Amino acid sequence: MRKIGFFMITTLFIIGVAGCSSGSEEIQGSEDKPVEIVTTTAQIGDITKNIGGELVEVNSLMGPGVDPHLYKAVQGDIQNMTSADIIFYNGLHLEGQMGEIFEEMKKEKPTIPVAERIPEDTLLADPDSPDVSDPHVWFDINLWKYAAEAVRDGLIELDPSNEETYVKNTEAYLEELDKLNEYAMDRFEEIPEESRVLVTAHDAFNYFGEAYGFEVLGLQGLSTESDYGVNDIQRIIDVLVERNIKGVFVESSVSERSINAVVEGAKEEGHDVSIGGELYSDAMGEEGTEEGTYIGMFRHNVETIVESLK
């Protein structure tokens, strides 16, 4: 009953605010009136900043350390989305608590799930639910390029007078992503193949593993809502001991408790394992830092993994 009541209030709020604005106004990005964009994750926000440049103003709802699987929109988020010209979100059920809100927003303005632009046959399935796709697509750079194209096309449709700028900026950004991919592949050559095992708190890195030849082990499933137990911890410990893996990783948006349990359990079996560093998984770093950009975040993860496992 509590969930239904909240959604009814939220829906009424959306309708009330949307009713105060005209849906027929022509949108044009300029220095005087930038296109107002709301994104859910900062990863998507970074795409829109690179493609939109000075023509857009971007508000990302989920900042550093925020878990999108568990995130629930507050009234201020609803107001920001209602005031925006366009909304970009990941989709594939990443923002699991916000589905109903997106459906309401789609009635009023472009509300685009960028990850759902990716060809279905390239998506990975949830091992526990084969009919559900893994939403962590930003860890395969070649797939993330589809998300950039979805942002480009959404902005062009909304603001066709600036199509040339959006196309040019997208081409430049995709070139940067190609360079990032080459950098990652070169660095990972430093890690022996038998040591390419990535142990984290939850299964956010399966696309990463597929792209770069890593075996990925997570205590929890694709969503941090998943539970883990003693058997899951022991499963990870057994692999660490058998493969002589010395490093495991914590995530910036997930509690360290589960990984610490693995480290302590391995020590009890006479196998020393250390925390190899903190990886950015579902969230990026602080705005204004290198890790606060998609490229900087990805480079940080590459360097952290290489230095720990090589």
LINHUHU-V59607 format. One record per helix or strand of 2 or more residues. SS is the DSSP state (~ for helix, > for strand). FROM is the first residue (numbers start at 1). LEN is the number of residues. If there is no record, write none. Layout:
<<SS | FROM | LEN> <SS | FROM | LEN>>
This chain:
<<~ | 2 | 17> <> | 35 | 7> <~ | 42 | 14> <> | 56 | 7> <~ | 75 | 9> <> | 86 | 4> <~ | 99 | 8> <> | 110 | 4> <~ | 114 | 4> <~ | 120 | 3> <> | 125 | 2> <> | 129 | 5> <~ | 137 | 3> <~ | 141 | 18> <~ | 160 | 29> <~ | 193 | 3> <> | 197 | 6> <~ | 206 | 7> <> | 215 | 6> <~ | 230 | 14> <> | 247 | 5> <~ | 257 | 12> <> | 274 | 6> <~ | 290 | 3> <~ | 294 | 16>>
